[in-house]
Amino acid sequence: MNTLRIYAIGYLIFLYAPIVLLPIFAFNDGQIIAFPLQGFSTRWFAELMTITALHDAVLNSLFIAVLSAVFATILGLCAARAGTRHKWPFKKGMLGFIMVPLVLPEIIVAVSLLIVFVQILDIGLSNWSIIAAHTLICTPFCIAILNGAFANLDPSMEEAAMDLGESRWGAFVKVTLPLVSPGIVSSLLISFTISLDEFIIAFFLSGANPTMPVYIWGMLRFPGQLPAVMALGTILVTVSVILLVTAEYFRRRGLARAGLKDTGGFL
Amino acid sequence: MTDLIELKGVNKYYGDYHALRDINLSIRAGEFFSLLGPSGCGKTTLLRTIAGFEDVSEGTLTIAGKSMKGVPANQRPTNMVFQSYAIFPHLSVGENVGFGLRRDPRSKDEKAKLIGEALEMVGLAGLGARAAHALSGGQRQRVALARALILKPKVLLLDEPLSALDKKMREQMQVELIKLQREVGITFILVTHDQEEALVMSDRIAVMFEGRIGQLGDPESLYRRPATRQVAGFIGMMNFLKGKAGAHVNRELTSDEAHSAPGLLDQLKRNLGVAEPAPKAIRQFESGVEVEVAGLGKAVIPADQIATGLHGKDCLVGIRPETLSIVFDGENPGGRVIDGVVDEVVYYGDMTYYQVRVAGVDEPMTISMKNLIGREVLEVGAKTRVAWDPRALVCLAP
């Protein structure tokens, strides 16, 4: 029992201690990332505010993340509903193929999409190429989350709504969507988070405007900007934690609303 | 009564699976109709076909004279109570009940009044504001009923609505459903696998096996005159004995056979003039088919209780446990009597079920006896006599 506890604590330290270093150095009043600390300062946050190229990168990333999340969630909704309601030939194989990007190395996705966009389609690179790629890698996550939401849903619900006079679409909008809405919210939040900090694909496919992770990677070449990167990292960690906690809150509220037991879920 | 729903030659295939086979069925306006059968017999498929959730592969379905081909569920004059009740958990009880009124042009106040009336009808008056997911199983079922009935459908479809309730609740709801059906006068079609439920509630029952209707009739004729062994075995308990059908007979009973001999006391009273004189023997006839029944001997079974085409052939004779009786000391058997040995006793409180071995019968026969005052419960191994009556026998194809 005691060794297990020590192991668990050690494991958590290994996981999270490096992240704790981020805010420590972000508020450190020295340019070199090393102990001993040199006093409290918020000047790196102030400096962040002055780098306009970074602002553009952040806006770019937000734009890409929001649209990728929306597209991936819409695709995930369709796939999850079809997968839990209907039967068709080769269903398992097809659903399996949709889930493949989950385990596919991102560098392979990045290189092959680069060839597709530049060589085959010849449409060049832009934010839209990144959005397409991010939608691709986020969709499996959305399906995994939404599958859970749809599997919990009594298939008679939609039929009952239709029986009471709603059209197929009306039944979906008035009954199914409200009941899976917690799943939709967590699907949106998770794909947003994945897209926001994705680096490899964005690095390969970004055109003239880098995304935030790509820009940060560029900053690393200049040691003087390292503390500012720490400050940025601190902000990102905070935002990510808030988003994920919100997603989980909505998922649990959805379960409670439908009167279901919590069976684990994605987080 | 006029026919409200008519199915002609209806077949339904799921790929290779033949779910409904040649269904021909008319359901009358205002009747309580049940589809009864074991799971997988196609009863729910048939109900969903009527509701419009499944297409008919072959054949025609008409409701109130209109062909339902291509008419979706939301445009049919039917409403359904689902097995899971499908109460919308994100809405309140009142919003659930009023769901079907969304497209109704009436004013908000009128709708609220209708919802209130519907809730009152199912005994949930005043619960309109409650959250739907906070309801008990029985209350959910009532909400589902109110939600379906508020639209005043021509037909209410009930898909095993009582199977999720406990026994007491189920029996209570059976009675309430019958009352409700009489009150609103809407045609109810109930799907159930519970034969007792079907017998209690229905005007007519269609018993289904493997996608076919095995027999259609009112509860009494189904129970008394099952047409096949499958139906006989599915509805109630039935003892099956081997038999051989013989010729048609129509003979006069002798007075001994027609009346049991009067007791000594009665005779004395009559001789003294204090009792009415013995009634003049009325000539009685028995008519039917003579069947040689294993263990029971020759019996004349009424013609409408013998399946057609069995003359001179081996057959199966069915007899219900409650039409047999153990002859207790001091009781006067009404009909014919055979000897037997008690093989098993199951005590139910109000009833005792005996398994009695009779010479010439392979399986022990089940006999149910009411535990009347003064009646002892026999022990295993006790010798006993069993009374039976040829009028209670049915003769079926083996």
Interface residues (C-beta under 8 A of the other chain):
Chain A: D154 S156 M157 E159 A160 A161 M162 D163 L164 G165 E166 S167 R168 V175 P178 L179 R257 A258 G259
Chain B: A51 F53 P72 A73 N74 T78 N79 M80 F82 Q83 S84 A86 F88 P89 H90 F99 G100 R102 R103 H133 R147 A148 L151
